[in-house]
Amino acid sequence: MAAAGLEGWALLLGGLQTRARTGDFATGLALVAAVGAAAEEADHHPDVDLRYAHVDLRLTSHDAWGVTGRDVRLARTVTSIAEGLGVGLDRSTVSRLELALDTPDRAAVQPFWRAVLGMDGRTAPGVDDELRDPYGALPPVRFQRSGTEEPRQRWHPDLWLDPAQVQPRIDAAVAAGGTLVSDAHAPRSWVLADAEGNRVCLCTWQGRG
């Protein structure tokens, strides 16, 4: 992201994401209002989550199923607005959660999860192994092929992070009693497990595509 001139922004699961450290609600409202005006002018709109002391912003081009120049341009505008308000942008604490279901027969179980979660199967051209909440409130669900041997783990979370945050998270997890199961697919992903063997994948944009 530094190469694009986007300090403070992280590329997470097809979107640019940042956390504006506003410090109070009034500053957050001012930031949201200014960003909203800029977004209207650009006819390109971020997802905004306003909290008491911070604002989370995410930019993605839904028609392109990922990040485009429109997102980069608006991210630069947001950065400028934040600087004008004395607000810092932080990428070190942002993340994106995706749930993965390991299954040997995706076709048998995916319709159930689509129905019970009220999700949409349209995620990207040529992609049919994911479900997404059309309102963006629930994490995406991905169906990952597995073997049939028992016992086996069914669900695991995929946590998307800025690459600079991966090693600190691994260190903290190991210090908390976990283990690094595999780094065979680094820098795309790392597999960790807790003391009972429950697994989680840490994922980044690196090494993809």
N, C-alpha and C positions, 0 to 999 in steps of 0.2 A: 504494500500500500504506500510505502514511502516513495516508490518510483512514480506513483500517480500523484504525488503531492498531497496525500491524504493522511497526514499525521493525526492520530487519535481515532482512526476508523479501522475496523477489522472486517475482513471478508469471511462471512460465515454462512454456509449452506445457501449459496446463491444470492446473498444480499450484503450490502454494506451496513455496518452496525456501529453505533457509538453510544456512550453514556455521557450526557452533559451534567456536570457537577454544579448544579445551580445553587445549592445551599439553602434555599427557601422557596416556598410555593409561589410567591409573587414573581420572583425572577424566572421561575419555570414557566409561568403563564406568559410573561413577556417574551420569552424565547419561543414558545409555541406559537404565539400570535405572529411574530416576525417571520418565523419559518413558514407558517401557513400562508402569509401574504406572498412570500417568495415562491412557494410551491404553486399557488394559483397563477402567478405570472408565468411560471415555466410550464404550467399544465402537466406537472409531474409531482406526485404526492407521496410523502413518506408515511410509514406507520409510526405513530407517536404514542408513547406511554408516559403520561405525566404523573409523577409522584412528588411527595413533599419536598425532598431535597435533591432530586435528580429527574432528568427526562431521558428516556431511551428513544432512539430514533433508528429506523431501519429503512433502507432504500433498496428497491428491486424493481426491475421492469417486467411486469407480469406478462406482457405480450411476447417478451423474448425469453421468459423463464430463467432470468438471471440478471446479471449486472451489465449495463450498457453505458455509453457516454452520458446519457441523461442523468444517470445516478451519480456518476463522478462529478458532473458539473454542479448538480444540486448539493452534493456533499461539500464541495468547495464553498458554495454559497452559505450553507449552514455553518461551516467553520468560521467564515467571516462574520456572520451574525453573532455567533457565540463569543468570538473575540471582542466584538464591540460591546457586549454586555458584561465582559469580564468573566466569562464562563469557560472553564476548561473542558475539553473533550477527552474521555478516558476509554481506551479499548482494552485495558488489562482486565477489566471485570465483566465484560460482556461475553455471553456464550449463547449457544443455540442447542436445544435438546431435541433429539429424535429418538423414537422408540423402534427397536428392531425385534421382530418375531422370527426366531429360527424355526423353519418348518420344512419337512421333506415334500409337502404337497400344498403349495400356496393357493392353488385354485380351489381347494376344498375349504380353506378357512378364511380367505380374504373377503368373500361376500358377507360373512357373519360380522367381521370387525367393521366393515364399511357400514353395515346396517346399525349395529349397536352403538357405534360412535357418532353416527350421523355425518360421516365424512364423504369426501369427493374423490373419485378415482382418477380424475384428470389432473395430473401433476406436471407433465412435460411431454413433448412429442417423443414417441417411442418408449416412454417409461410407463410400465404397467404393474410395477411391483411396489408402489407406494400409495398411501392414502393421506389426504390432507384435509384439515378442517377449513371449510370455505370462509370462515370468519376469523381464522388465525388464532383462536383461543387455545386450542389443544396442540400438542406437538405432533409433527408428522409421524406416521407409522410406516416402517419399511419391512418388507418380507424378504428374509434372507434364507437361501437354500441351506439345508442342513442334512445330516444323515438321520437314520431311524434308530440308531443304537440308544438303548436306555441304560441308566438314567441320563438324561440330557437337559441342558438348560433351554427353556423356551424363549423367554424375554431377556433382552439386555438393552440398556440405554446407550445411545451414541451421543457423546457430548462434543459439540463443535467449538473449538477455541482458536484464538489467535496463536500462530506458531510459537511466539515468544512465551506463551503461558503454559505450554505443554510440559516442559521439564519441571517447573515449579510444582505443577499439579501432580506429576508422577512422584516427585520427592516427598510431597506432603502425604500422598496416599500410601506410599511404602512406609513412611514414618508412623502412619496411623494403623499399621498392621496388615496392609495389603501387599500384593506381589505384582511385579511386572511379568505378565504371562508371555507376551510376545511383542517384539518390535520389528517383526519380519516385513511389515508393510510400511514402516516409517519412511518418509515423513508424512505419509497419508493418514496412518492410524497406528495406535498402540492399544494393546489389550491388557487390562489390569483386572485383578480379582481381589475381593475382600477375604477375610479369614475363613469364610465358609465356602469360598469358591464361586460366589456370584460375580459375574463379569460385567465390565463396562469398557467401551471403546472411546478413546480420545481421538478426535478427528480434526484435520485441517484441510485447507484448500491445496496444500502443496502436493505435487506429484500426481495431479489429476488432469486428464485430458491433454 
